[in-house]
Amino acid sequence: MKRAVMAFLALFAAVAGAQENSSSWGFVNNLPPGRPAIFGYVTTVDGKPIANAVVEVYLNSEFRTDYAVTDPQGFYALALPQRSEVWEIRVKAEGFLPWSTRTGILARERLDIVLRQDPRPPEARPSETAARRKARKLMQQGLERARHADQEQALALLRKALAEDPSYAAAANNLGVQLRLAGDLEAAEAAFRQALLADTFDFYARFNLAALLYDTGRYHEAAPMAEQAILADPTSAPAEVLAGRSFLALGVPSKALEHFQRAQHLAPEKLDLALEISDCLALSGRWAEALAAKQAWLAKHPQDPKAAHVQSSIARLQARVAEKQP
């Protein structure tokens, strides 16, 4: 179990870190090789930067994958879970007409966006509330303090943001992430649940809550929550892995195997789930297939710290296969 938990934590860190206003050139430059991303500037027609514009990315116009908020220079950046020809980019900012486009994103693509002033009088425009604007500013300040490892100040600012606007899902989710990093799991869970009350379809809150439930041994709650995260973002390999590990811990190998195989398909270059898949096959009584999977893994990773443990598991599987032979 320790191996599975430790392997999952790396995935958790990658997903939980994709928070609102995470955009920066450093963020783009530090992405793993081959990871698709979109970045650029949002400006007015005369080239002035637009801060606090919301840039959203949708897959097939249905599932929002991620979003970012532009910084004072109008800059945004978003990492995407996969290459696709059908991404839809939507941008909105107070006082400006909404903007959208469909485009393929196959690598790191720069997309600068120009927004036009909304000609309607202010009273006729849908606008963000004053409370949301203040909460967004406080949250951005809190995330900035978190990036500078000032956890105490980050928590204080995020709590203020949520107090200002309790229905702000992004603030609640970010507070939950920081509380979890601080070791306050009970408060982190409450924050993630508050985020879901505000936005029941928020991927990050669903995933982060499922991860917390898994790591605290509440697998019967983690499994359905992870599946809800997959509904919010069906392109998320980490969510598929989390669901698979939750079902494996519950002793439901058929469901676990489905999720592991989907995760492997979504991120074949980043994930090696041969050991997890082998465990699913073994629990299903498919000893020969489980043995082949572990042998293939060991042949690829003979120097891995887990190799000795896997070798012992191979010996046990060989005994099982021998028992089945006439």
N, C-alpha and C positions, 0 to 999 in steps of 0.2 A: 504493500500500500504506500509506503514512503516514496518509492520510485514514481508511482503514478501521481502523487500529490506534488512532488518537486517538479516533475516534468510539466504539470499543468500550470504551476505558478508562473513559468516563463510566458505561457500563452496569456495568462490573466494580465500580466504586466503590460503586454503589448496592446490589449484591447482597452483596459481601464485607462491607459494613458491617452487615449484618443478623446480628449475633452474639448469642450467649446473654447474657442480662442487659443487653440494650441498652435496657431499659425506663426511661422517664422522661417527665415531662410535656413537656419540651422536644422529645423524640423525636416525640411525638404532634403537637405544634404545628407542627413543621417539615416535616411530610409534604407532598408536592405536593398541590395542590387536586384533590379528587375521588378521592384514593387511599383505599380502604377500610381501616379499622383497627379493632382491638378493644383496649380498655384498661379498667383498673379495679383493685379491691383484692380480695385473698384474705384472708379473716378466719375466726376461729372463730365459734361461734354467739353468743358474748357480745361480739363485736366486736373481739377482739384480732387484730392483724396476724399473718399467717403468712409468715415469711421463707423463702426457698429452696424455695417451692412451684414445681413445674414446670407451666407452662401450655402445652399443645400444641394446634395447630390442624390438623385433617385435612380434606381434600376428599373427599367421598363415603366417609368412614370408611376410606380406603385409603392415600392419599398424604399423609404429613405435610408440610405446607408450611413451618411454622416453629414455634419454641417460644421461651419466655422463662422466666426465673427471677425470682420476686418479690424485691424489695429489702427492707430491714429494716422498711419501712412496709407491706409486703404488696402493693406496687404492681407491675403488669406492663403492658406495651404491646406490641402486635404489628401491623406493617403487613402487609396481605394483597395478593396479586398481582392479585386480581380481585374484583368483586362476585359474590356467589353466595347462593342460598337454601339451600344444602346443607352449610354448614360444620358440622363437629363439634368442639366444644371439650372437651378432657380435662384434668383437673387432678389432680395427685398430690403428696402431701407426707408425709414420714415421720410416723407416728403418727396419721394421719387416713385416713378412708375415701376412696377415689377418687371423683371427681365427673365427670360429663359431661353435655353437652346438645347438641342439634342446633338450629341457628339460622341465619337469614339475616343476612348482614352486607353491607349495601349502601352504607354510609357510614362515618363514625367513630362506632362504637357503644361505649357504656360498659356493661360487664358486671361487676358486683361478685359475688363468689363466696363462699359460706359452706361451709366444710368441717366435718364432724363427726368427733369423736374416734373412732378405731378401738377398739371394745370388746374386741378380742382381746388376750390377754396378749402382751407384747413378743416372747417366744420364738416365738409363732405367726404373727407378722407378717413379710411380706417387707420387708426393710429395706436401705437404702443402706449400703454398707460404710464403715467409718471412713476408709479411704484415699480413697474417692470424695468424701466430705464435705469432707475436708481439701483435696483437689484442687480441688473446686468453689469453696471459699473463696479459695484462692490465685488461681484463674483470675479470679474476680470482682475481686479486688484488682488483678490485672494489667490487666484491661480498664479499670478506673477510672484507672490510671496512663496508659494509652494515650489515654484521653479528655482527659487533661490534658497530652498531648504529652510525657510522660516516657517516651520509647521504651526507654531503657536499663533502667529499673526494670520497665517492662511486660514486656520480654523475660525478665528474670530471674525474675519471678513466674510467668510462663507456663511457663517451663522447669521450675520447681519443681513446678508443678501436674502437669505431664506425668510428671515423675520419680516423684511420689507415686502416680500411677495411670496407667500407660502405656496402659491400655485406654480412657481417657477421650477419646472422639472430639472433643468440643467443645473441650477444652483443646488438642489437637493441631492442630485446624483454626485456632483463634485464634492459636496460636503461628505457624503458617504464614503467616497474614495479616500479622502484625507483622514477621516475617522478610522477607517480600516487600517491605513498605514500607521496611525497612532496607536493601534491595538485596542480600540474601543469598539468591539464587534457588535455589541448590543445597540449602541447609538448608530453605528454604520448601517445596520439592518433597518432601523427605524427611518433613517434618511432615504435609503433606497426605496422603501415602501411608500414614503411620502412622494418621491419622484413619480412612482407609478400611479399614485392617486391623481397626480397632476396631469400625467400623460401616460395612459395605459399602454401605449404602443412604443414607448421609448426603449430602443434596443439596449443602450448602455445600462440603464437602471435594471432591466430584466437580466442582462448577462451578469452584472456585478452582484446582484442579489443571489442569483443561482450559484455563482462562484463562492460566495460567502457561506451559503447553505451547504455546499459540497464540502468545503474545507472544515466545517464544524460537524461533519458526519450526519447531516440531515438529508440523506440521499433521496428519501421519498418526497421531499419538497424540492430538492435541487433538480431532479429529473424533469418534472413538468415545467418548472420555471425556465430551464435551459431550452426546452422545446418551444416555449413562448418567445424566447429570444430569437430562435431560428425563424419563427414566423415573422418577426420584425425585420430580420435581415437574413434571408435564405442563402446569402453568399458568405456567411461567417464560418470559416473553418474552426476557429476556437470554440464557438458555441456548439458546433457538432461534436467536437472532442469532449467538451464538458458534459453534454447529454450522454454520450457514449460511456464515459467513466461513471456517471451517476447510475445508469442502468446496469453497468457491470457490477458496481458495488451492491446493487439491489438483487443481483443474481438473475437478471433478465438478459441473457447473452444474445438472443435474437435481435432485440431492440438495440442493444449496445453495438452489435456488429453493423447494423444499418447505418448508425451515426458515424462510426469510425470509417466506414467505407466512403461515405459522402465527404467526410472531412479530408480523407486522402485524395479524393477526386478534386476537391476545391483547391488544395494546396499541395500538389504532389512533390514540389521541389523543397518545401519547408518542413513537411511532416513525414515522420517514419513511424507508423503505428503498427508495425508488424507484431510487436510483443503484445499489444492490447488486442489485436485481431486474433492472435494465437490463443490468448486467454479465453476469448469468446468461443472459439472453435472447440477448445478443450471442455469448457463448461457445457457445450452442446453435445459432447460425446464424439466429436469428430477428431479423434486422436491423431490419425495420420496427417490430416491437413494442419492441425495445430503443430505437430512435430516438424513438418516441412517449413512452416512459417518461422519457427524459432531457429531452425538450422540455417535458413536463408539469412536471418538477421545476424546470427553469430558469424557467418562467413564474411559479412560486410563489416562487422565491428569486433574483430577478435581482441582488440586492446581496450575496449570500453570497460569502465569500472563495473558494469553490470554483467560482464561476460561470464564470470564464475557462477553467478546465480542462474543465469540462463542455461549454462552447461548442466547444472544440477536438474533444472526443469526438463531439459532435453532427455536426460537419463530416465526420469520418471515417465515421460511420454513414450519413450522407447519401450519401457516395460509394459505400458498400457497397450501399445500396438501389438506387442508380442503375445499378450494374453488373448487378443482378438483373433489371432491367426489360428487356422485349424491345425 
